[in-house]
Amino acid sequence: MSQYRTFTAADAVDYARQYGGVANPTSLVDALEIGDGNLNLVFKIFDTEGVSRVIVKQALPYVRCVGESWPLTLDRARLEAETLIEHAKYCPQHTVRILHYDAALAVMVMEDLSDHEIWRRDLVKGLHYPGAAQQLGEYLAQTLFHTSDFVQHPHLKKAEVARFLNPELCEITEDLFFNDPYIVHERNAYPAALESDVAALRTDDELKFAVAGLKHRFFAHAEALLHGDIHSGSIFVKAGSLKAIDAEFGFYGPMGFDVGTALGNLLINYCGLPGLLAPREAAAAREQRLQDVRDVWVTFAERFLMLAAEKSTDTALAYPGYAAEFLKKVWADTVGYCGTELVRRTVGMSHVADMKDIGDEVMRTECIRHCISLGKTLILAAPNVADIDALIARIRQNG
Amino acid sequence: MSQYRTFTAADAVDYARQYGGVANPTSLVDALEIGDGNLNLVFKIFDTEGVSRVIVKQALPYVRCVGESWPLTLDRARLEAETLIEHAKYCPQHTVRILHYDAALAVMVMEDLSDHEIWRRDLVKGLHYPGAAQQLGEYLAQTLFHTSDFVQHPHLKKAEVARFLNPELCEITEDLFFNDPYIVHERNAYPAALESDVAALRTDDELKFAVAGLKHRFFAHAEALLHGDIHSGSIFVKAGSLKAIDAEFGFYGPMGFDVGTALGNLLINYCGLPGLLAPREAAAAREQRLQDVRDVWVTFAERFLMLAAEKSTDTALAYPGYAAEFLKKVWADTVGYCGTELVRRTVGMSHVADMKDIGDEVMRTECIRHCISLGKTLILAAPNVADIDALIARIRQNG
């Protein structure tokens, strides 16, 4: 095994020549580092024509955050590559292709998606990609079904649970999703004007029980190999195409966590649009966002049930109708985890452009207030939201 | 590491001299094999006075069953020893003490419990051990709480899940509990007169959904390090003492599986008593059994809540009142798994003395019919049985 060293641009070019699967490797001549430098190095590798051909991504042995730094396992490169390789087995059309990875160097070579855009960037502009929501639903259904007990042999499933334990990255989620926003914590960051809204999260018994239950299920319910962080910033889109990337949080967890994270980021955008666009455009984009939420869930649920009917191998779980019963629990989890995503992106430390890009401070504060309020509502209502129609009705009710 | 070889009596004596922790090892001179020879060799090791001092138990590399034989992992000796060692950390008073084990030889040396009796043998006689039910509840609470997300650090918990994956033994449970009794299977064995009762189990949608859900949660819900097979034949008792043994099915699973297995075997006895004792004695013993069921659950639940209040370390799960919310789910699982134990011990292949020892064939068939009926009732009712009083009322209602 090679020893870890931080790649230079020249190292990245050499590596891409070796492992990039390019027909004429010596045509690769240049590298541009495009990562944010906090967590990973991300090099675009260019050929002699100046065309970007592959990506070389390397994990750095630390994460730098607001006011503090801590070491972070290099094993996350292996986890990211292996999660994406697993997901690509079941949904190659919506998973970025990993061409090569090396666990000791914490490096991977993957397909270049320069012709795509990060979904969040365009959601913030109010842009719509027809079919993207359905493609995301398809990705969720294919990856979650095929790594579940419906079809994965119990011996293999148990070995896979061990391969994807991922304690360090899970701990980040455990802290940022389920602890920080509901206690006083220095990592939290929200407008001072919302202090009373946030303080109310810390003392609401019913809310604290619900969040504890969601955290407990995140700890204990190994239902499928999750992406683990499938927000709109981990998704590339272009017309007719959607690709999931950045799966270093991959582990066996509750399906509703992935589905809820996906829906949650569409709803954060929904909450932010009035601050991002002119009123008429915002109203239209919000309607589209609710339609997206519906399309993600409906596509996910329909495809999941279809796969369960066709492909389930477990004697008991294959019984006709059981998958639909199970999906009721996935739905309740989805609504709950969706709510925690809304809260942790506004009260906690990990903020997103859907809120940050709102120029007017008063408007930004109101959008954040709405997002917190909707998140709290969804967490509390999760066990009692009958279906997608009832969810959308509640969202409209909330403002 | 030493290589596996089947122990002779002389090997067992030598081994006990080395690892038995006896003050004067050469006083150990004789061994008697007391296992049933199907799964394990179990040697009692005697000293020069003819007193049994320690037990040497070795796993055999196969299991011999009705009409077939199949290999079974020797790793089960490690799993048994390591589960019992873990449980003894938290409940030494009710866990057999492991003095030494060797994974390669699949052998362990453990304390001798010759002064105890297998609980089932005495339950079949209608005997009562005051305090035994409470001690069992205490064992369940201590072992399940201390290996749960309430108190086990997430990094350790994940490593422990991997240490106790136990795919082969889990598969036995997956098949015998959740598949066989609900399909036509050659391993099943029940009186021909009950064919229509059993056939009804195979076509009841609601029952099949409920059993699939219980199996799914057995697969996916890693709540605590279970004993995995805590029936009355895995429990030694004497006046004032109770000890769990035989933990080779240990793995991280849903707490309700252990609690339900424990309650289920008391209820199998309840169903069998009218065939085992004279009417007046049977009636008194049945009342005692219902009291035992109550005492196991109440002791378990009260101790669990006490431990959760005192010792929970997880920020979210420690929130006052959450443990009681969580116990509602454990309760529903308990009732459901209890029901599957009643069914699999009568319809499936693993029968128990509480039924087998009933001499009169007609009476035996009626007791088995009752047990199947009660099992089915509990599986179906599990999500709606409010509390222990409601459970006992349902049991009485059922006959």
Interface residues (C-beta under 8 A of the other chain):
Chain A: D149 P154 H155 K157 K158 A159 V161 A162 L165 N166 P167 E168 C170 E171 E174 F178 N179 Y182 I183 D205 K208 F209 V211 A212 G213 K215 H216 F219 A220 H221 A222 E223 D314 T315 A316 L317 Y319 G321 Y322 E325 F326
Chain B: D149 P154 H155 K157 K158 A159 V161 A162 L165 N166 P167 E168 C170 E171 E174 F178 N179 Y182 I183 D205 K208 F209 V211 A212 G213 K215 H216 F219 A220 H221 A222 E223 D314 T315 A316 L317 Y319 G321 Y322 E325 F326
